[in-house]
């Protein structure tokens, strides 16, 4: 049996009447509080488009380098090997992208 977590902390912000009316309209059948909670959680848990694109480039680079090394060694990969490379690249792409962003941030001169 799973115990439901109680919400004990509050996050608040002052808004204008007009902003609150907009929130009410957007919340539709939900309470404004519930709608704002879902919007905030979606915002902090979704990946930015920059992160997604970088992760895809990292995965593509991994696959292309594996392919290039195999062909250069004279052993073209099998379909199964290609599938494994793709799965591996997909599994690691976000971690590798975050590592590359962190490394790039350390090298900034400002």
DRENTORKOL-3810 file (N, C-alpha, C; in nm, 4 decimals):
REM DRENTORKOL-3810
@n.u->0.0839; n.v->-0.1194; n.w->0.0000; ca.u->0.0000; ca.v->0.0000; ca.w->0.0000; c.u->0.0878; c.v->0.1249; c.w->0.0000
@n.u->0.0596; n.v->0.2166; n.w->-0.0869; ca.u->0.1386; ca.v->0.3391; ca.w->-0.0986; c.u->0.0735; c.v->0.4496; c.w->-0.0163
@n.u->0.1541; n.v->0.5149; n.w->0.0642; ca.u->0.1056; ca.v->0.6254; ca.w->0.1460; c.u->0.1193; c.v->0.7539; c.w->0.0655
@n.u->0.0122; n.v->0.8287; n.w->0.0576; ca.u->0.0132; ca.v->0.9533; ca.w->-0.0178; c.u->0.0898; c.v->1.0603; c.w->0.0608
@n.u->0.1805; n.v->1.1297; n.w->-0.0078; ca.u->0.2572; ca.v->1.2363; ca.w->0.0565; c.u->0.1670; c.v->1.3557; c.w->0.0827
@n.u->0.1814; n.v->1.4111; n.w->0.2014; ca.u->0.1062; ca.v->1.5314; ca.w->0.2343; c.u->0.1815; c.v->1.6539; c.w->0.1856
@n.u->0.1090; n.v->1.7485; n.w->0.1340; ca.u->0.1708; ca.v->1.8729; ca.w->0.0896; c.u->0.1745; c.v->1.9662; c.w->0.2095
@n.u->0.2951; n.v->1.9968; n.w->0.2546; ca.u->0.3090; ca.v->2.0773; ca.w->0.3759; c.u->0.3769; c.v->2.2104; c.w->0.3522
@n.u->0.4342; n.v->2.2298; n.w->0.2376; ca.u->0.5059; ca.v->2.3538; ca.w->0.2076; c.u->0.4240; c.v->2.4382; c.w->0.1111
@n.u->0.4466; n.v->2.5679; n.w->0.1188; ca.u->0.3713; ca.v->2.6598; ca.w->0.0341; c.u->0.4670; c.v->2.7454; c.w->-0.0469
@n.u->0.4331; n.v->2.7650; n.w->-0.1735; ca.u->0.5047; ca.v->2.8567; ca.w->-0.2609; c.u->0.4013; c.v->2.9583; c.w->-0.3055
@n.u->0.4333; n.v->3.0863; n.w->-0.2906; ca.u->0.3324; ca.v->3.1858; ca.w->-0.3265; c.u->0.3930; c.v->3.3024; c.w->-0.4020
@n.u->0.3063; n.v->3.3746; n.w->-0.4695; ca.u->0.3468; ca.v->3.4949; ca.w->-0.5425; c.u->0.2249; c.v->3.5861; c.w->-0.5513
@n.u->0.2496; n.v->3.7131; n.w->-0.5443; ca.u->0.1425; ca.v->3.8110; ca.w->-0.5616; c.u->0.1209; c.v->3.8325; c.w->-0.7105
@n.u->-0.0047; n.v->3.8387; n.w->-0.7511; ca.u->-0.0392; ca.v->3.8617; ca.w->-0.8914; c.u->-0.1471; c.v->3.9684; c.w->-0.8991
@n.u->-0.1618; n.v->4.0265; n.w->-1.0164; ca.u->-0.2668; ca.v->4.1267; ca.w->-1.0371; c.u->-0.4007; c.v->4.0563; c.w->-1.0564
@n.u->-0.5066; n.v->4.1330; n.w->-1.0496; ca.u->-0.6400; ca.v->4.0777; ca.w->-1.0759; c.u->-0.6462; c.v->4.0159; c.w->-1.2147
@n.u->-0.5905; n.v->4.0872; n.w->-1.3099; ca.u->-0.5912; ca.v->4.0405; ca.w->-1.4484; c.u->-0.5147; c.v->3.9079; c.w->-1.4619
@n.u->-0.3982; n.v->3.8981; n.w->-1.3977; ca.u->-0.3208; ca.v->3.7746; ca.w->-1.4028; c.u->-0.3976; c.v->3.6599; c.w->-1.3381
@n.u->-0.4621; n.v->3.6878; n.w->-1.2260; ca.u->-0.5376; ca.v->3.5828; ca.w->-1.1577; c.u->-0.6544; c.v->3.5355; c.w->-1.2434
@n.u->-0.7195; n.v->3.6276; n.w->-1.3108; ca.u->-0.8294; ca.v->3.5899; ca.w->-1.4006; c.u->-0.7786; c.v->3.5013; c.w->-1.5146
@n.u->-0.6606; n.v->3.5341; n.w->-1.5645; ca.u->-0.5996; ca.v->3.4509; ca.w->-1.6688; c.u->-0.5744; c.v->3.3104; c.w->-1.6151
@n.u->-0.5202; n.v->3.3012; n.w->-1.4941; ca.u->-0.4950; ca.v->3.1708; ca.w->-1.4331; c.u->-0.6242; c.v->3.0926; c.w->-1.4146
@n.u->-0.7305; n.v->3.1606; n.w->-1.3716; ca.u->-0.8593; ca.v->3.0928; ca.w->-1.3537; c.u->-0.9097; c.v->3.0365; c.w->-1.4859
@n.u->-0.8970; n.v->3.1169; n.w->-1.5896; ca.u->-0.9426; ca.v->3.0727; ca.w->-1.7219; c.u->-0.8599; c.v->2.9517; c.w->-1.7685
@n.u->-0.7302; n.v->2.9578; n.w->-1.7509; ca.u->-0.6431; ca.v->2.8489; ca.w->-1.7945; c.u->-0.6601; c.v->2.7227; c.w->-1.7100
@n.u->-0.6956; n.v->2.7417; n.w->-1.5835; ca.u->-0.7130; ca.v->2.6269; ca.w->-1.4944; c.u->-0.8348; c.v->2.5448; c.w->-1.5332
@n.u->-0.9285; n.v->2.6069; n.w->-1.6027; ca.u->-1.0489; ca.v->2.5384; ca.w->-1.6492; c.u->-1.1259; c.v->2.4778; c.w->-1.5325
@n.u->-1.1359; n.v->2.3465; n.w->-1.5253; ca.u->-1.2153; ca.v->2.2835; ca.w->-1.4188; c.u->-1.1347; c.v->2.2587; c.w->-1.2921
@n.u->-1.0023; n.v->2.2780; n.w->-1.2978; ca.u->-0.9185; ca.v->2.2585; ca.w->-1.1789; c.u->-0.9130; c.v->2.3867; c.w->-1.0967
@n.u->-0.8701; n.v->2.3717; n.w->-0.9732; ca.u->-0.8482; ca.v->2.4920; ca.w->-0.8925; c.u->-0.7241; c.v->2.5626; c.w->-0.9460
@n.u->-0.7158; n.v->2.6916; n.w->-0.9209; ca.u->-0.5985; ca.v->2.7675; ca.w->-0.9648; c.u->-0.4736; c.v->2.7092; c.w->-0.9003
@n.u->-0.4837; n.v->2.6737; n.w->-0.7745; ca.u->-0.3696; ca.v->2.6147; ca.w->-0.7026; c.u->-0.3196; c.v->2.4872; c.w->-0.7700
@n.u->-0.4098; n.v->2.3981; n.w->-0.8019; ca.u->-0.3735; ca.v->2.2715; ca.w->-0.8655; c.u->-0.3138; c.v->2.2963; c.w->-1.0033
@n.u->-0.3712; n.v->2.3888; n.w->-1.0778; ca.u->-0.3197; ca.v->2.4197; ca.w->-1.2105; c.u->-0.1788; c.v->2.4776; c.w->-1.2014
@n.u->-0.1570; n.v->2.5734; n.w->-1.1115; ca.u->-0.0250; ca.v->2.6350; ca.w->-1.0959; c.u->0.0771; c.v->2.5310; c.w->-1.0521
@n.u->0.0396; n.v->2.4415; n.w->-0.9613; ca.u->0.1298; ca.v->2.3353; ca.w->-0.9173; c.u->0.1728; c.v->2.2502; c.w->-1.0366
@n.u->0.0775; n.v->2.2127; n.w->-1.1212; ca.u->0.1119; ca.v->2.1286; ca.w->-1.2362; c.u->0.1991; c.v->2.2037; c.w->-1.3356
@n.u->0.1732; n.v->2.3329; n.w->-1.3564; ca.u->0.2549; ca.v->2.4127; ca.w->-1.4484; c.u->0.3977; c.v->2.4245; c.w->-1.3952
@n.u->0.4120; n.v->2.4514; n.w->-1.2677; ca.u->0.5461; ca.v->2.4630; ca.w->-1.2082; c.u->0.6225; c.v->2.3312; c.w->-1.2173
@n.u->0.5562; n.v->2.2223; n.w->-1.1823; ca.u->0.6229; ca.v->2.0920; ca.w->-1.1870; c.u->0.6605; c.v->2.0534; c.w->-1.3296
@n.u->0.5725; n.v->2.0817; n.w->-1.4252; ca.u->0.6049; ca.v->2.0547; ca.w->-1.5664; c.u->0.7264; c.v->2.1357; c.w->-1.6095
@n.u->0.7294; n.v->2.2606; n.w->-1.5656; ca.u->0.8394; ca.v->2.3487; ca.w->-1.6059; c.u->0.9738; c.v->2.3001; c.w->-1.5535
@n.u->0.9792; n.v->2.2568; n.w->-1.4311; ca.u->1.1082; ca.v->2.2167; ca.w->-1.3736; c.u->1.1482; c.v->2.0748; c.w->-1.4120
@n.u->1.0569; n.v->1.9941; n.w->-1.4597; ca.u->1.0917; ca.v->1.8567; ca.w->-1.4954; c.u->1.1108; c.v->1.8361; c.w->-1.6451
@n.u->1.0656; n.v->1.9284; n.w->-1.7269; ca.u->1.0834; ca.v->1.9128; ca.w->-1.8712; c.u->1.2233; c.v->1.9546; c.w->-1.9123
@n.u->1.2762; n.v->1.8887; n.w->-2.0092; ca.u->1.4081; ca.v->1.9226; ca.w->-2.0616; c.u->1.3942; c.v->2.0382; c.w->-2.1607
@n.u->1.4926; n.v->2.1249; n.w->-2.1609; ca.u->1.4915; ca.v->2.2358; ca.w->-2.2563; c.u->1.5185; c.v->2.1809; c.w->-2.3962
@n.u->1.4761; n.v->2.2561; n.w->-2.4957; ca.u->1.4995; ca.v->2.2135; ca.w->-2.6336; c.u->1.6494; c.v->2.2075; c.w->-2.6605
@n.u->1.7250; n.v->2.2978; n.w->-2.5992; ca.u->1.8703; ca.v->2.2967; ca.w->-2.6151; c.u->1.9283; c.v->2.1652; c.w->-2.5631
@n.u->1.8814; n.v->2.1207; n.w->-2.4479; ca.u->1.9315; ca.v->1.9962; ca.w->-2.3898; c.u->1.8948; c.v->1.8757; c.w->-2.4764
@n.u->1.7746; n.v->1.8758; n.w->-2.5297; ca.u->1.7300; ca.v->1.7652; ca.w->-2.6148; c.u->1.8125; c.v->1.7594; c.w->-2.7435
@n.u->1.8331; n.v->1.8751; n.w->-2.8072; ca.u->1.9101; ca.v->1.8781; ca.w->-2.9325; c.u->2.0549; c.v->1.8368; c.w->-2.9067
@n.u->2.1151; n.v->1.8885; n.w->-2.8000; ca.u->2.2523; ca.v->1.8502; ca.w->-2.7674; c.u->2.2615; c.v->1.7005; c.w->-2.7415
@n.u->2.1657; n.v->1.6447; n.w->-2.6687; ca.u->2.1657; ca.v->1.5012; ca.w->-2.6401; c.u->2.1541; c.v->1.4189; c.w->-2.7675
@n.u->2.0723; n.v->1.4638; n.w->-2.8613; ca.u->2.0594; ca.v->1.3922; ca.w->-2.9887; c.u->2.1890; c.v->1.3984; c.w->-3.0686
@n.u->2.2560; n.v->1.5134; n.w->-3.0675; ca.u->2.3849; ca.v->1.5237; ca.w->-3.1364; c.u->2.4897; c.v->1.4331; c.w->-3.0716
@n.u->2.4886; n.v->1.4271; n.w->-2.9390; ca.u->2.5832; ca.v->1.3397; ca.w->-2.8687; c.u->2.5580; c.v->1.1935; c.w->-2.9071
@n.u->2.4308; n.v->1.1535; n.w->-2.9114; ca.u->2.3979; ca.v->1.0154; ca.w->-2.9495; c.u->2.4397; c.v->0.9875; c.w->-3.0938
@n.u->2.4109; n.v->1.0810; n.w->-3.1823; ca.u->2.4478; ca.v->1.0633; ca.w->-3.3235; c.u->2.5993; c.v->1.0530; c.w->-3.3383
@n.u->2.6727; n.v->1.1357; n.w->-3.2649; ca.u->2.8189; ca.v->1.1304; ca.w->-3.2682; c.u->2.8687; c.v->0.9930; c.w->-3.2232
@n.u->2.8109; n.v->0.9420; n.w->-3.1162; ca.u->2.8503; ca.v->0.8107; ca.w->-3.0646; c.u->2.8292; c.v->0.7018; c.w->-3.1704
@n.u->2.7144; n.v->0.7041; n.w->-3.2335; ca.u->2.6828; ca.v->0.6035; ca.w->-3.3356; c.u->2.7764; c.v->0.6165; c.w->-3.4553
@n.u->2.7977; n.v->0.7394; n.w->-3.5026; ca.u->2.8844; ca.v->0.7607; ca.w->-3.6192; c.u->3.0293; c.v->0.7223; c.w->-3.5911
@n.u->3.0792; n.v->0.7532; n.w->-3.4719; ca.u->3.2168; ca.v->0.7155; ca.w->-3.4391; c.u->3.2320; c.v->0.5642; c.w->-3.4311
@n.u->3.1354; n.v->0.4969; n.w->-3.3706; ca.u->3.1401; ca.v->0.3508; ca.w->-3.3675; c.u->3.1406; c.v->0.2928; c.w->-3.5085
@n.u->3.0569; n.v->0.3472; n.w->-3.5925; ca.u->3.0495; ca.v->0.3003; ca.w->-3.7315; c.u->3.1807; c.v->0.3275; c.w->-3.8052
@n.u->3.2350; n.v->0.4468; n.w->-3.7883; ca.u->3.3598; ca.v->0.4820; ca.w->-3.8559; c.u->3.4750; c.v->0.3919; c.w->-3.8111
@n.u->3.4861; n.v->0.3664; n.w->-3.6812; ca.u->3.5930; ca.v->0.2792; ca.w->-3.6327; c.u->3.5765; c.v->0.1362; c.w->-3.6842
@n.u->3.4534; n.v->0.0879; n.w->-3.6887; ca.u->3.4309; ca.v->-0.0485; ca.w->-3.7382; c.u->3.4680; c.v->-0.0599; c.w->-3.8855
@n.u->3.4261; n.v->0.0363; n.w->-3.9645; ca.u->3.4568; ca.v->0.0332; ca.w->-4.1083; c.u->3.6072; c.v->0.0496; c.w->-4.1306
@n.u->3.6714; n.v->0.1397; n.w->-4.0548; ca.u->3.8158; ca.v->0.1604; ca.w->-4.0682; c.u->3.8936; c.v->0.0348; c.w->-4.0309
@n.u->3.8386; n.v->-0.0451; n.w->-3.9386; ca.u->3.9043; ca.v->-0.1695; ca.w->-3.8986; c.u->3.8738; c.v->-0.2827; c.w->-3.9949
@n.u->3.7896; n.v->-0.2548; n.w->-4.0938; ca.u->3.7577; ca.v->-0.3565; ca.w->-4.1933; c.u->3.6520; c.v->-0.4548; c.w->-4.1474
@n.u->3.5757; n.v->-0.4187; n.w->-4.0449; ca.u->3.4708; ca.v->-0.5080; ca.w->-3.9946; c.u->3.3376; c.v->-0.4340; c.w->-3.9895
@n.u->3.2720; n.v->-0.4221; n.w->-4.1037; ca.u->3.1418; ca.v->-0.3550; ca.w->-4.1043; c.u->3.0485; c.v->-0.4191; c.w->-4.0013
@n.u->2.9716; n.v->-0.3372; n.w->-3.9279; ca.u->2.8872; ca.v->-0.3912; ca.w->-3.8210; c.u->2.7660; c.v->-0.4667; c.w->-3.8746
@n.u->2.7207; n.v->-0.5602; n.w->-3.7944; ca.u->2.5970; ca.v->-0.6316; ca.w->-3.8269; c.u->2.4787; c.v->-0.5438; c.w->-3.7859
@n.u->2.3613; n.v->-0.5825; n.w->-3.8287; ca.u->2.2403; ca.v->-0.5096; ca.w->-3.7908; c.u->2.2220; c.v->-0.5123; c.w->-3.6390
@n.u->2.2526; n.v->-0.6265; n.w->-3.5765; ca.u->2.2414; ca.v->-0.6360; ca.w->-3.4306; c.u->2.3382; c.v->-0.5415; c.w->-3.3605
@n.u->2.4602; n.v->-0.5331; n.w->-3.4108; ca.u->2.5574; ca.v->-0.4405; ca.w->-3.3516; c.u->2.5109; c.v->-0.2960; c.w->-3.3639
@n.u->2.4568; n.v->-0.2616; n.w->-3.4789; ca.u->2.4048; ca.v->-0.1256; ca.w->-3.4980; c.u->2.2924; c.v->-0.0957; c.w->-3.3997
@n.u->2.2013; n.v->-0.1920; n.w->-3.3821; ca.u->2.0915; ca.v->-0.1738; ca.w->-3.2860; c.u->2.1461; c.v->-0.1531; c.w->-3.1449
@n.u->2.2486; n.v->-0.2295; n.w->-3.1086; ca.u->2.3103; ca.v->-0.2157; ca.w->-2.9759; c.u->2.3740; c.v->-0.0782; c.w->-2.9605
@n.u->2.4431; n.v->-0.0301; n.w->-3.0641; ca.u->2.5037; ca.v->0.1028; ca.w->-3.0574; c.u->2.3972; c.v->0.2103; c.w->-3.0387
@n.u->2.2877; n.v->0.1954; n.w->-3.1111; ca.u->2.1788; ca.v->0.2935; ca.w->-3.1017; c.u->2.1177; c.v->0.2909; c.w->-2.9619
@n.u->2.0902; n.v->0.1723; n.w->-2.9099; ca.u->2.0344; ca.v->0.1616; ca.w->-2.7741; c.u->2.1288; c.v->0.2233; c.w->-2.6716
@n.u->2.2572; n.v->0.1924; n.w->-2.6821; ca.u->2.3569; ca.v->0.2454; ca.w->-2.5896; c.u->2.3634; c.v->0.3984; c.w->-2.5985
@n.u->2.3655; n.v->0.4500; n.w->-2.7207; ca.u->2.3714; ca.v->0.5949; ca.w->-2.7410; c.u->2.2470; c.v->0.6623; c.w->-2.6840
@n.u->2.1301; n.v->0.6017; n.w->-2.7032; ca.u->2.0055; ca.v->0.6578; ca.w->-2.6499; c.u->2.0040; c.v->0.6575; c.w->-2.4973
@n.u->2.0582; n.v->0.5523; n.w->-2.4365; ca.u->2.0589; ca.v->0.5428; ca.w->-2.2909; c.u->2.1474; c.v->0.6496; c.w->-2.2269
@n.u->2.2595; n.v->0.6796; n.w->-2.2893; ca.u->2.3586; ca.v->0.7695; ca.w->-2.2306; c.u->2.3495; c.v->0.9142; c.w->-2.2771
@n.u->2.2641; n.v->0.9452; n.w->-2.3721; ca.u->2.2718; ca.v->1.0750; ca.w->-2.4380; c.u->2.2510; c.v->1.1937; c.w->-2.3449
@n.u->2.1553; n.v->1.1873; n.w->-2.2520; ca.u->2.1308; ca.v->1.3026; ca.w->-2.1651; c.u->2.2417; c.v->1.3192; c.w->-2.0612
@n.u->2.2920; n.v->1.2084; n.w->-2.0092; ca.u->2.4020; ca.v->1.2163; ca.w->-1.9125; c.u->2.5253; c.v->1.2766; c.w->-1.9781
@n.u->2.5575; n.v->1.2288; n.w->-2.0978; ca.u->2.6741; ca.v->1.2804; ca.w->-2.1690; c.u->2.6558; c.v->1.4275; c.w->-2.2060
@n.u->2.5358; n.v->1.4647; n.w->-2.2463; ca.u->2.5096; ca.v->1.6050; ca.w->-2.2812; c.u->2.5280; c.v->1.6943; c.w->-2.1584
@n.u->2.4803; n.v->1.6508; n.w->-2.0428; ca.u->2.4977; ca.v->1.7291; ca.w->-1.9204; c.u->2.6458; c.v->1.7407; c.w->-1.8839
@n.u->2.7203; n.v->1.6331; n.w->-1.9012; ca.u->2.8644; ca.v->1.6369; ca.w->-1.8735; c.u->2.9348; c.v->1.7370; c.w->-1.9649
@n.u->2.8970; n.v->1.7378; n.w->-2.0924; ca.u->2.9599; ca.v->1.8292; ca.w->-2.1875; c.u->2.9240; c.v->1.9743; c.w->-2.1572
@n.u->2.7995; n.v->1.9987; n.w->-2.1179; ca.u->2.7597; ca.v->2.1354; ca.w->-2.0810; c.u->2.8355; c.v->2.1813; c.w->-1.9578
@n.u->2.8497; n.v->2.0932; n.w->-1.8596; ca.u->2.9215; ca.v->2.1281; ca.w->-1.7368; c.u->3.0680; c.v->2.1572; c.w->-1.7675
@n.u->3.1286; n.v->2.0753; n.w->-1.8516; ca.u->3.2687; ca.v->2.0960; ca.w->-1.8888; c.u->3.2854; c.v->2.2279; c.w->-1.9645
@n.u->3.1923; n.v->2.2591; n.w->-2.0510; ca.u->3.1995; ca.v->2.3846; ca.w->-2.1272; c.u->3.1844; c.v->2.5048; c.w->-2.0343
@n.u->3.0996; n.v->2.4928; n.w->-1.9333; ca.u->3.0788; ca.v->2.6024; ca.w->-1.8388; c.u->3.2056; c.v->2.6298; c.w->-1.7580
@n.u->3.2830; n.v->2.5270; n.w->-1.7281; ca.u->3.4079; ca.v->2.5434; ca.w->-1.6522; c.u->3.5135; c.v->2.6170; c.w->-1.7337
@n.u->3.5054; n.v->2.6037; n.w->-1.8668; ca.u->3.6061; ca.v->2.6654; ca.w->-1.9544; c.u->3.5740; c.v->2.8098; c.w->-1.9896
@n.u->3.4602; n.v->2.8601; n.w->-1.9467; ca.u->3.4239; ca.v->2.9981; ca.w->-1.9822; c.u->3.5193; c.v->3.0962; c.w->-1.9138
@n.u->3.5684; n.v->3.1943; n.w->-1.9886; ca.u->3.6635; ca.v->3.2896; ca.w->-1.9313; c.u->3.5973; c.v->3.3921; c.w->-1.8391
@n.u->3.4679; n.v->3.4043; n.w->-1.8427; ca.u->3.3995; ca.v->3.5030; ca.w->-1.7585; c.u->3.3292; c.v->3.4302; c.w->-1.6537
END
